[in-house]
Amino acid sequence: MAIKDWSADQRPRERLLMQGAEALSSAELLAIFLRVGVSGKSAVDLARDLLAHFDDSVTSMGSASIAELCRVKGMGTAKAVQLKATFELARRALGEQLKERDALTSPQAVRDWLKLRLSGLAHEVFMVLLLDAQNRLLQAVELFRGTLTQTSVYPREVVKLALAHNAAAVILAHNHPSGVAEPSRADDLLTQSLKQSLALIDVRVLDHVIIGSGATCSFAERGIL
């Protein structure tokens, strides 16, 4: 049955107007974006298919390529491009929040932004979030990109980056394409090496966040920094 034939209190658009966006499921929100479905399927059905393709992970869907989005029947290039643009706007909105707030008082916003940026990638990415003396975001830089198993991170490059932006502190971040957010021995050694190198120029390492499939690990929260 097409959505237009549903009762008003069941239609996603009308429900959003009456109850607010937070009352809708991810599939219903996606259905409003998609507007129409395909033959034999409503926009909500298509939205559910799209979510199922990414194991019901909105974050993974946001990190998917245009080609991957188009693998879902009913998702053409136009819809995929629009969806990518929507997720990029969400990333930028979170990025603006980080620039306005003390990163230490909004760790969830930091993790949410990093999940949007790094979760679901098929390759490993190492990022440095550069902060000023008030712990506000100056710049987020993707510094290294590696393979599925490892990436080469050189302390001197991180030090040069911090000096170039006159950073007072940094938050390190990288993803695990395997989906498991647990830190490895190599992650621990790298963190300590970077911490020691940055201490020489009076730059603090506030955290190292590992992004998995929906899950995150904070070195600072675990007390292992």
Buried (B, 14 or more C-beta within 10 A) or exposed (E): EEBEEBEEEEBBBBBBEEEEEEEBBBBBBBBBEBEBBBEEBBBBBBBBBBBEBBEEBBBBBBBBEEEBBBEBEBBEEEBBEEBBEEBEEBBEEBBEBBBEBEBBEBBEBBBBBBBBBBBBBEEBBBBBBBBBEEBBBBBBBEBBEBEEEEBEBEBEBBBEBBEEBEBBBBBBBBBBBEBEBEBEEEBBEBBBBBBEBBEEEEBBBBBBBBBBBBBBBBBBEEEBB
